[in-house]
Amino acid sequence: MTATNAAITHGLFHLAIKTADLGRTRAFWTGVIGLREIARPDFGYPGAWLACGQPGGQAIIHVYAGGPALGPGGQVPHGSGAIDHVSLACSGYHAYVARFRAAGLDWREFLVPGTTLWQLFVYDPSGVQLELTFEGAVEDGAPPDMSAARVYRAGSSFDPLAYPALTPPPRSGDSHDATP
């Protein structure tokens, strides 16, 4: 294998999110999305590493707060910038809809044309738009609601600033952050 052929992309390693509210961001990703918090190195500033729920699940979301999260002007940026959304492969479509309802979150639904893929769109507390993608052929229940009030339209977001307070679930002893 030549040096040129040795360069291989294997997949998304992690996504880093800057937040002004570590507790609410942690609550969303663990309580609503279902990731689990894992040990995080002490970088000297608050944050969290969140992994897929299965044993050995990789830390796919890194959250940081405090000084390193501040942008120009001393404010934490909000939204996704040039990134439109982050897509996660999921199962349990209707369980996620139930979680969104229970948390008071707004969301959108979509059927990918010409495929069996179902999608849910929701925002995290830092304004990052998520796309949860499901293999509809193995999901139970009704397909996505494509009514005008619920359907996802690319380039036309719904208001992520109308965000409910979320209560963080109990933590597993990680003392690497100073924010609840």
Summary of the structure (lengths in Angstrom):
residues: 180
radius of gyration: 17.4
end to end distance: 49.3
largest distance: 53.1
contacts: 459
relative contact order: 0.21
helix: 17%
strand: 24%
